[in-house]
Amino acid sequence: MASALLNTAQQVGGALGLAALSTISTSAADDRLPDAAADLYRAMGAKDFPLLAKAGEALTHGYTMAFVGAAVMFLAGLVVTFVAVNAGKQQHTEGAAPVHMG
């Protein structure tokens, strides 16, 4: 049951992370150029190179912000890990045999 719970948590966490990063990317791109993805395809079809460059720049900005968001989430997880995990090196008692678990 623990394995199923771990697998489910990984799948749900990955889906939520992808949704969050997609939202960050889309929002950042739309802040630069509303409907940037649609403008990119429209510019490619019409061979409108100035609009193509502007849409490409907006989408690149969105992807960059998504990577920055991923880095921030990683650093937050790293801080939580260092704060929450407080396991130190175990001390062996003199004369007692070490216990191996696992």
Secondary structure as a PSIPRED ss2 file (coil, helix, strand):
# PSIPRED VFORMAT (PSIPRED V4.0)

   1 M C   1.000  0.000  0.000
   2 A H   0.000  1.000  0.000
   3 S H   0.000  1.000  0.000
   4 A H   0.000  1.000  0.000
   5 L H   0.000  1.000  0.000
   6 L H   0.000  1.000  0.000
   7 N H   0.000  1.000  0.000
   8 T H   0.000  1.000  0.000
   9 A H   0.000  1.000  0.000
  10 Q H   0.000  1.000  0.000
  11 Q H   0.000  1.000  0.000
  12 V H   0.000  1.000  0.000
  13 G H   0.000  1.000  0.000
  14 G H   0.000  1.000  0.000
  15 A H   0.000  1.000  0.000
  16 L H   0.000  1.000  0.000
  17 G H   0.000  1.000  0.000
  18 L H   0.000  1.000  0.000
  19 A H   0.000  1.000  0.000
  20 A H   0.000  1.000  0.000
  21 L H   0.000  1.000  0.000
  22 S H   0.000  1.000  0.000
  23 T H   0.000  1.000  0.000
  24 I H   0.000  1.000  0.000
  25 S H   0.000  1.000  0.000
  26 T H   0.000  1.000  0.000
  27 S H   0.000  1.000  0.000
  28 A H   0.000  1.000  0.000
  29 A H   0.000  1.000  0.000
  30 D H   0.000  1.000  0.000
  31 D H   0.000  1.000  0.000
  32 R H   0.000  1.000  0.000
  33 L C   1.000  0.000  0.000
  34 P C   1.000  0.000  0.000
  35 D C   1.000  0.000  0.000
  36 A H   0.000  1.000  0.000
  37 A H   0.000  1.000  0.000
  38 A H   0.000  1.000  0.000
  39 D H   0.000  1.000  0.000
  40 L H   0.000  1.000  0.000
  41 Y H   0.000  1.000  0.000
  42 R H   0.000  1.000  0.000
  43 A H   0.000  1.000  0.000
  44 M H   0.000  1.000  0.000
  45 G H   0.000  1.000  0.000
  46 A H   0.000  1.000  0.000
  47 K C   1.000  0.000  0.000
  48 D C   1.000  0.000  0.000
  49 F H   0.000  1.000  0.000
  50 P H   0.000  1.000  0.000
  51 L H   0.000  1.000  0.000
  52 L H   0.000  1.000  0.000
  53 A H   0.000  1.000  0.000
  54 K H   0.000  1.000  0.000
  55 A H   0.000  1.000  0.000
  56 G H   0.000  1.000  0.000
  57 E H   0.000  1.000  0.000
  58 A H   0.000  1.000  0.000
  59 L H   0.000  1.000  0.000
  60 T H   0.000  1.000  0.000
  61 H H   0.000  1.000  0.000
  62 G H   0.000  1.000  0.000
  63 Y H   0.000  1.000  0.000
  64 T H   0.000  1.000  0.000
  65 M H   0.000  1.000  0.000
  66 A H   0.000  1.000  0.000
  67 F H   0.000  1.000  0.000
  68 V H   0.000  1.000  0.000
  69 G H   0.000  1.000  0.000
  70 A H   0.000  1.000  0.000
  71 A H   0.000  1.000  0.000
  72 V H   0.000  1.000  0.000
  73 M H   0.000  1.000  0.000
  74 F H   0.000  1.000  0.000
  75 L H   0.000  1.000  0.000
  76 A H   0.000  1.000  0.000
  77 G H   0.000  1.000  0.000
  78 L H   0.000  1.000  0.000
  79 V H   0.000  1.000  0.000
  80 V H   0.000  1.000  0.000
  81 T H   0.000  1.000  0.000
  82 F H   0.000  1.000  0.000
  83 V H   0.000  1.000  0.000
  84 A H   0.000  1.000  0.000
  85 V C   1.000  0.000  0.000
  86 N C   1.000  0.000  0.000
  87 A C   1.000  0.000  0.000
  88 G C   1.000  0.000  0.000
  89 K C   1.000  0.000  0.000
  90 Q C   1.000  0.000  0.000
  91 Q C   1.000  0.000  0.000
  92 H C   1.000  0.000  0.000
  93 T C   1.000  0.000  0.000
  94 E C   1.000  0.000  0.000
  95 G C   1.000  0.000  0.000
  96 A C   1.000  0.000  0.000
  97 A C   1.000  0.000  0.000
  98 P C   1.000  0.000  0.000
  99 V C   1.000  0.000  0.000
 100 H C   1.000  0.000  0.000
 101 M C   1.000  0.000  0.000
 102 G C   1.000  0.000  0.000
